[in-house]
Amino acid sequence: MTDSVRPKRGRPSTRHARRREEMLKTAAGVFAERGFHGASMRDIAARLGVRQAAIYYYFPSKTAILEAICREGITAFVERLGAISAAALPSEEKLRRAIRAHLEPLLEQRFYVHAFLYLRRDLPKSVRRPLDAQAHAYEALWRTMIEEGQRGGSIAGDIDPRLATLAILGMCNTVARWSRPAAEFGLDRVAGEFARLVAHGLFGAPGERPARHRHPARS
């Protein structure tokens, strides 16, 4: 490759960035299907329809690919939640937006999220440590929002913010493993139902009369 077409270090071309993103997306799908150890660079190259050498131009190893997938996934989560947490909004609205922001990648980029949730443990400790730190920072943002709601009186003060955070994230993260793709329900429906469940529970606020919904009979 000549210098005129080789992407400069630190300033990748748009074409280079698109190709890199395509490789990450494809690799995430292969990892989800076969697991990190069960997948090979040959498998990823075959799915892309390229030679293995083409992948090595972008990534030196399979480990580097998984690291990039995990890093891009968690960084986006933290940035979105940080913006929501800093917004001047009522606590309930923040939680609604936070749940939607967490679910959106699970529906639209679920292989990326699957890799971060279930495959990052296959990375070397030195690589995994900063990813784990970002995950802890993400959970801390959730706890901060819940504690803020408790101070304002909109969230019950006897709820443990750490347990509440783990419960919300655990519920949302299961979407990545649903046998029926969550996309069939649609982001609006899943996010709305989850937010309502977190805010009001199965029985609603005291004194509320649950609305009755009629579900069509299954054929």
C-alpha positions in Angstrom: 0.0 0.0 0.0 1.4 3.4 -0.9 1.8 6.3 1.5 -0.9 8.2 -0.4 -3.6 5.7 0.5 -2.3 4.4 3.8 -4.3 5.9 6.7 -2.2 8.2 8.9 -1.7 7.2 12.5 -4.2 8.8 14.8 -6.2 10.1 11.8 -7.9 7.1 10.2 -9.8 7.7 7.0 -13.6 7.4 6.9 -13.2 4.3 4.8 -10.7 2.8 7.2 -13.0 3.5 10.1 -16.0 1.9 8.3 -14.0 -1.2 7.5 -12.8 -1.4 11.1 -16.3 -1.1 12.4 -17.5 -3.8 10.0 -14.9 -6.1 11.2 -15.8 -5.5 14.9 -19.5 -6.0 14.2 -18.8 -9.3 12.3 -16.4 -10.6 14.9 -18.9 -9.8 17.7 -21.5 -12.0 15.9 -19.0 -14.8 15.5 -18.0 -14.6 19.1 -21.6 -14.7 20.2 -22.2 -17.8 18.1 -19.1 -19.7 18.9 -17.6 -18.2 22.0 -14.3 -16.4 22.2 -12.2 -19.6 22.4 -14.3 -21.4 19.9 -14.0 -18.7 17.2 -10.9 -18.2 15.1 -9.5 -15.5 12.9 -10.2 -17.8 10.0 -13.9 -17.8 11.0 -14.1 -14.1 11.1 -12.3 -13.7 7.8 -14.6 -16.2 6.2 -17.7 -14.3 7.4 -16.2 -11.1 6.1 -15.2 -12.7 2.8 -11.6 -11.6 3.1 -8.2 -13.2 3.8 -6.9 -13.4 7.4 -4.1 -11.0 6.5 -6.7 -8.2 5.9 -7.9 -8.5 9.5 -4.3 -8.4 10.8 -3.8 -5.0 9.1 -6.4 -3.6 11.6 -6.0 -5.9 14.6 -2.9 -7.8 15.7 -4.8 -10.6 17.4 -8.2 -12.0 18.3 -7.7 -10.7 21.8 -7.3 -7.2 20.4 -10.6 -7.5 18.5 -12.5 -8.6 21.6 -10.9 -5.8 23.6 -12.0 -3.2 21.0 -15.5 -4.5 21.0 -15.8 -4.4 24.8 -14.1 -1.0 25.0 -16.4 0.7 22.5 -19.5 -0.9 24.0 -18.9 0.2 27.6 -17.5 3.7 26.7 -20.8 4.5 24.9 -22.8 3.2 27.8 -20.9 5.4 30.3 -21.1 8.5 28.1 -24.9 8.2 27.5 -25.6 7.6 31.2 -23.3 10.5 32.3 -25.3 12.9 30.1 -28.6 11.7 31.5 -27.3 11.8 35.1 -26.1 15.4 34.7 -29.4 16.6 33.1 -31.8 18.8 35.1 -34.6 16.3 35.1 -36.9 14.7 37.7 -35.5 11.5 39.1 -38.2 9.3 37.6 -37.6 10.8 34.1 -33.8 10.2 34.5 -34.5 6.6 35.3 -36.8 6.2 32.4 -34.2 7.7 30.0 -31.4 5.6 31.6 -33.3 2.4 31.1 -34.1 3.2 27.5 -30.4 4.2 26.9 -29.3 0.9 28.4 -31.7 -1.2 26.4 -31.2 0.5 23.0 -27.8 -1.1 22.3 -29.1 -4.5 23.6 -31.7 -4.4 20.8 -29.6 -2.8 18.1 -26.1 -4.0 18.8 -26.7 -6.9 21.0 -23.6 -8.9 19.9 -21.4 -6.0 21.2 -23.2 -6.0 24.5 -23.1 -9.8 24.7 -19.4 -9.7 24.2 -18.9 -7.2 27.0 -21.2 -9.0 29.5 -20.2 -12.6 28.9 -16.9 -12.7 27.1 -14.7 -10.1 28.6 -13.7 -12.6 31.3 -11.8 -14.4 28.6 -9.4 -11.4 28.2 -6.1 -11.2 30.1 -6.4 -9.5 33.5 -4.3 -6.6 32.3 -6.7 -5.9 29.5 -9.8 -6.6 31.5 -9.0 -4.4 34.4 -9.7 -1.0 32.8 -12.9 -2.5 31.2 -14.0 -3.6 34.7 -13.2 -0.1 36.0 -15.5 1.4 33.4 -18.2 -1.1 34.3 -17.9 -0.1 38.0 -18.1 3.6 37.0 -21.3 2.9 35.1 -22.9 1.2 38.1 -21.8 4.2 40.2 -23.7 6.5 38.0 -26.9 4.5 38.5 -26.4 4.5 42.2 -25.9 8.3 42.2 -29.2 8.8 40.4 -31.0 6.5 42.8 -29.5 8.3 45.8 -30.4 11.6 44.3 -34.0 10.5 44.0 -33.9 9.3 47.7 -32.7 12.7 48.8 -35.4 14.4 46.9 -38.1 12.1 48.3 -39.2 10.5 45.0 -37.5 7.2 45.7 -38.1 5.3 48.9 -35.3 5.9 51.4 -35.1 2.4 52.7 -34.1 0.9 49.3 -30.4 -0.1 49.0 -29.1 1.9 45.9 -26.5 -0.8 45.2 -29.1 -3.6 45.2 -31.5 -1.5 43.2 -28.8 -0.9 40.6 -27.9 -4.5 40.3 -31.6 -5.4 40.0 -32.3 -2.9 37.2 -29.2 -3.8 35.2 -29.8 -7.5 35.7 -33.3 -7.2 34.4 -32.2 -5.1 31.4 -29.2 -7.3 30.6 -31.3 -10.5 30.2 -32.6 -9.0 27.0 -29.3 -9.9 25.3 -30.2 -13.6 25.9 -33.9 -13.7 25.2 -34.8 -16.6 22.9 -37.2 -14.2 21.1 -35.3 -11.2 19.9 -36.3 -8.1 21.8 -36.4 -6.2 18.6 -39.7 -8.1 17.8 -41.3 -6.2 20.7 -39.7 -2.9 19.8 -37.6 -0.6 21.9 -40.4 1.7 22.9 -42.5 -1.2 24.3 -39.6 -2.9 26.1 -38.2 0.3 27.6 -41.7 1.5 28.6 -42.7 -1.7 30.3 -39.3 -2.0 32.1 -39.4 1.7 33.3 -43.0 1.3 34.5 -42.1 -1.9 36.3 -39.1 -0.2 38.0 -41.1 3.0 38.9 -44.4 1.4 40.0 -43.9 -2.4 40.3 -46.4 -5.0 39.3 -49.1 -3.6 41.5 -48.8 0.1 40.9 -48.6 2.9 43.4 -50.9 2.5 46.5 -54.4 3.4 45.6 -53.9 3.0 41.9 -56.2 0.6 40.1 -54.3 -1.5 37.6 -55.5 -1.1 34.0 -56.8 -4.2 32.4 -55.3 -5.2 29.1 -56.8 -7.7 26.8 -54.3 -9.9 25.0 -55.3 -11.5 21.7 -55.7 -15.3 21.8 -52.7 -17.2 20.4 -53.4 -19.1 17.2 
